[in-house]
Amino acid sequence: MISSLSFNPLISSSLNIGCIIHTSKNKQQLAKQKPVELALGYQNPNGCKVFGFESRGSIFERVSSGFKRIAVMTDGTSTLSSVEEDFENIGILHVDSSLKPYKNHFKYRLKRYLDQKRLIEEYEGGLEEFAKGYLKFGFNREEGGILYREWAPAAQEAQIIGDFNGWDGSNHHMEKDQFGVWSIKIPDADGNPAIPHNSRVKFRFKHSGVWVDRIPAWIKYATVDPTRFAAPYDGVYWDPPLSERYQFKYPRPPKPKAPRIYEAHVGMSSSEPRINSYREFADDILPRIRENNYNTVQLMAVMEHSYYASFGYHVTNFFAVSSRSGTPEDLKYLIDKAHSLGLHVLMDIVHSHASNNVTDGLNGFDLGQSSQESYFHTGDRGYHKLWDSRLFNYANWEVLRFLLSNLRWWLEEFKFDGFRFDGVTSMLYHHHGVNLAFTGDYNEYFSEETDVDAVVYLMLANCLVHNILPDATVIAEDVSGMPGLGRPVSEVGIGFDYRLAMAIPDRWIDYLKNKKDNEWSMKEISSNLTNRRYTEKCVSYAESHDQAIVGDKTIAFLLMDKEMYSSMSCLTDPSPTIDRGIALHKMIHFITMALGGEGYLNFMGNEFGHPEWIDFPREGNGWSYEKCRRQWNLVETNHLRYKFMNAFDRAMNLLDDKFSILASTKQIVSSTNNEDKVIVFERGDLVFVFNFHPDNTYEGYKVGCDLPGKYRVALDSDAREFGGHGRRSNNEATCVTLEDQHTN
């Protein structure tokens, strides 16, 4: 079948996207697709396959070499030979037959997971009870006083100090049990808590005869003296009276069919050069996100981190909200406000590493003791050289309690709806992916370099999160392409709902930096967007916060550069660079959403083409906040062209809202014509036509489509409301079957 689709004329340096919805009631599927390709006059090896494109890491790829070696158990002595049970029914092997040579690895993984889960059930009453560690450790109110517990097996003596006792712990010595847990109950004074709410506290302990002060590991709030430059953080006892506690008013909204994620950093969300607050973000930014038809907000830098420029990835206090933007009650207000707007809220969780800081971070509990008595591995294994951070020992019982409880804490105390796990690649392998380019060879994924301890932790984490909140969304940031990362734990997968499609933004940046747009390969673009594992969902994105960090540029700035400073006015005709740049900006983001995955992500401000880059205050820029903010005034100024990119972003999100593009499993690329610079594909009931040619325009252009009938234009990038030229004369295109062209 050939559809006759008429494109209105385009002038040089302009582009047009046709997104067409089928309106015929005839739902009969064509029996053959290949004739469509032949009728178009070329052979398309990628066409008419749902997620079936040739890909480096796809399940269709066969690995010639068999299973070699697998990761050893924690003690370094027990290998797969100790696994006596024969686990034949491993579901993931039926999903991806290329994994069958690695069956023994999955048997080993399954045994490790089941053994760990059985031990937790036997000694802790189950996974969900185990993950209530914050009710046992740290500060907890109980009848008659405050009970404080801390795991520090290497300590010789311990005290609790703070404002409440004048920082003198001589009367508040703690006792140690056989598991290395120190505890003390501080009786109420005259019926009131001995430690006042919002007062400073620290854990003081002796090691090798030396006393040191540390922030409690399970602290729920930490602050710094704003009047002292580079002052260390202090732990804060947070237990507000009932009248001051935020009470959630709104239930979690229903889980969306597919996430359209707005990645946001609260601190840099102000238009002013300063740190924004949780309440300001809730009142000023959340309505913008909802207006642009996003259904999910992903919050970065929520966990306390003493170094602001780390973007929140060098966490110091895992149970504490970042105090720069407000209190725990303020964050609850933000999440409740998001729920009232129908927005799910995901948290950027960092369990891949921890800050190297000693005085105010978890690393302060590591004093050179064995890894069994520490949160971290010892020696080189416990240190990430590129990140200058510490690495967790995921085989340690108390580390598992700490991290799993951390997940439950954020879900239940703050009502987050899920997580985006940072740095998963570093967790999966002993080499952490450092200086390694993954080729897709399955031996790279299942070898002695696989960190099975970390894999088992992630399986437990995903099991826990989905048990507590069945509608949770959990996303993995992994650059390696680990098979099974997005398959259920019940299949011996790792259990994530989605993985980030991290190769997509890299390819767009490569194209924009190194190739002219007339050199772009339509097949490469299509293949890169569809290169994902069958049955493992992906969140696609053209750019995130990573692409906007200092030293790089946003897509808009790569396209238009310095002309964004002088040529964005609507009061004059756009220059060719601006006209072409805005058109490509719309097309790049839209084709990434429509073809790149089962979810979509955009970083704050990029929806309207935010210029320049992100540069956190640091010594090198004079501690300036000038480029650590979002210039909302650009999109609010009616005579500037930023509003057009914003309007198109809103429209493409609305299109998915109406037609469930991302949730559709039907995806057929029917044409990648490199000479014409045209890509045509179907997703769900929509036909997408992208013309990337910088000069050529087409009328009567024939494209393949699934069903005959009349099609109406659902979204046109050339519409004037999106900064286009409005050259379409009607909104219908007639598609007819030409039976005589269905010949071989």
Secondary structure, 3 states (H helix, E strand, C coil): CCEEECCCCCCCCCCEEEEEEECCCCCCCCCCCHHHHHHCCCCCCCCCCCCCCCCCCCCCCCCCCCCCCCCCCCCCCCCHHHCCCCCCCCHHHHHCHHHHHHHHHHHHHHHHHHHHHHHHHHHHCCHHHHCCHHHCCEEEEECCEEEEEEECCCCCEEEEEEHHHCCCCCCCECEECCCCEEEEEEECECCECCCCCCEEEEEEEEECCEEEEECCCCCCCEECCCCCCCCCCEEEECCCCHHHCCCCCCCCCCCCCCCEEEEEECCCCCCCCCCCCHHHHHHHHHHHHHHCCCCEEEEECCEECCCHHHCCCCCCEEEEECHHHCCHHHHHHHHHHHHHCCCEEEEEECCCCEECCCCCCHHHHCCCCCHHHCCECCHHHHEECCCCEECECCCCHHHHHHHHHHHHHHHHHCCCCEEEECCHHHHHECCCCCCCCCCCCHHHCCCCCECHHHHHHHHHHHHHHHHHCCCCEEEECCCCCCCCCCCCHHHCCCCCCEEECCHHHHHHHHHHHHCCHHHCCHHHHHHHHHCCCCCCCEEECCCCHHHHECCCCCHHHHHHHHHHHCCCECCCCCCHHHHHHHHHHHHHHHHHHHHHCCEEEEECCHHHCCCCCECCCCHHHCCCCCCCCCCHHHHHCCCECHHHHHHHHHHHHHHHHHHCCCCCCCEEEEEEECCCCEEEEEECCEEEEEECCCCCCCCCEEECCCCCEEEEEEEECCCHHHCCCCCCCCCEEEECCCHHHCCC
